[in-house]
Amino acid sequence: QVQLVESGGGLVQPGGSLTLSCRVSDVPFSRYKMSWYRQDAGKERELVSTITLPGPATTYADSVKGRFTISRDGYKKTLYLQMNSLRAEDTATYYCQATDRFTQRQFWGQGTQVTVSL
């Protein structure tokens, strides 16, 4: 069973930065496509960014391109999301997701809250 634990959320002013982390339990990290999603109250969950191996290859939602950077550390089995130039509309609960590249089974973290406000 894959376990994902997010951290790094918090309150930040517009224009500020945060880095989210997602620690993955003891599984072959390279087996999983890793993604960040977000969901604000009353809205649908949105795919923010994905990173896959080999490459690694990355994709971003148009709303975060040029501001967010996804990365992964295979040794630490940790996924990151560096968020810069944060805006009020980035406020949401951010979720880490792992997709098994062979079975397509998905696993989710518990979420971490990001609030962008003065």
N, C-alpha and C positions, 0 to 999 in steps of 0.2 A: 504494500500500500504506500503510495507516494504521499508525503506530507509536505505542505508548503507553508512557510511562516513569513509573512510580510512585516516590514518595519520601516520607519523613517517618515511616516506621515506627520502632519502637524499644521499649525497655523502660520501662514506667511503672508507678507504684504505683496500687493501687485508689483510685478517686476522682480520679485525675489526668486530664490532657487531652493529646491529640495532634491534629495536623492533617496529614492525608495530602494529597498533591498528585499529579496525573496530567497530565503534559505530553503534548499530542497533536501529532503531526507536522503538517507544512504541508498541511492539507486544510481544506476549508470546515467549520469547527467546528460551525456551526449545522445542518449536514446530519445530525448524529449525535445519537441519544439516548444519554446517558451514564449509566453505572451503576457502583456499587461492589458487589462480591461479597466474601465471605470464606469461608475453608475452614480448619477445624482438622483435625489429624491424626485419621484414622479417621471423619471426618464428611463429609456431602455438602456441596457448595458451596451457600452460602446467599446469596440476594439481600438486600443491606442497604439500598440506596437507589437511586433513579432520578431523573433530572432531564431534562425535555424542554422544547423550545420549541414554540409561544410560551408565554408566562406569566412565567417558566418554571413548569411544574408539577412538583411533587416528590412522591415516595412513600417511605415508610419501612417497614421490618420492624417489627412490634410490639415486638420486643425492644430496639429502639434509639430508638423514638419519644420525643421530649422530651430526648434526650441527644445525638444526632448531627444535624448539619446539612450537607446537600449544597449545593454552589454551583458556579458555573462562571464563568470570566472569558473572554469571547469574544476580547478583545484579546490576552490572553496565551495563549489556546488551552489553558487549564488547568482541570482539574476538581479540586475540593477536597472533603474530608470532615473537618469539624470534629467531633471526638469528645470529649465531656465526661463526667464522672462514670463513668469507665471501670471495668469490672468484670472479674473473672478470666475470666468466660465470654465476654468480648470478644476474648480471645486467639485469634489466627488469622493466616493469611496473607490479606492484603487485595488484591483484584484490581480493576483498572480495566477497564471494558468499554465499547466503543463499538459501537452498532448503527446501520447506515446506514438512515435513515428510508425510503429508496426501494427498496433492494434487500434489506433485512433481513440483510445480511451482517454478521457479528460479528467484532470484533477484541479481543484481550486483551493486557493488560500482563503483565509477568513476575512481579508480586506484590511486596508489601512486608510484612515480618513485624511484627506488633504483639503484644507480650507484656505482660500486666497481672499483676504479681506484686509481693509485698513484697520 
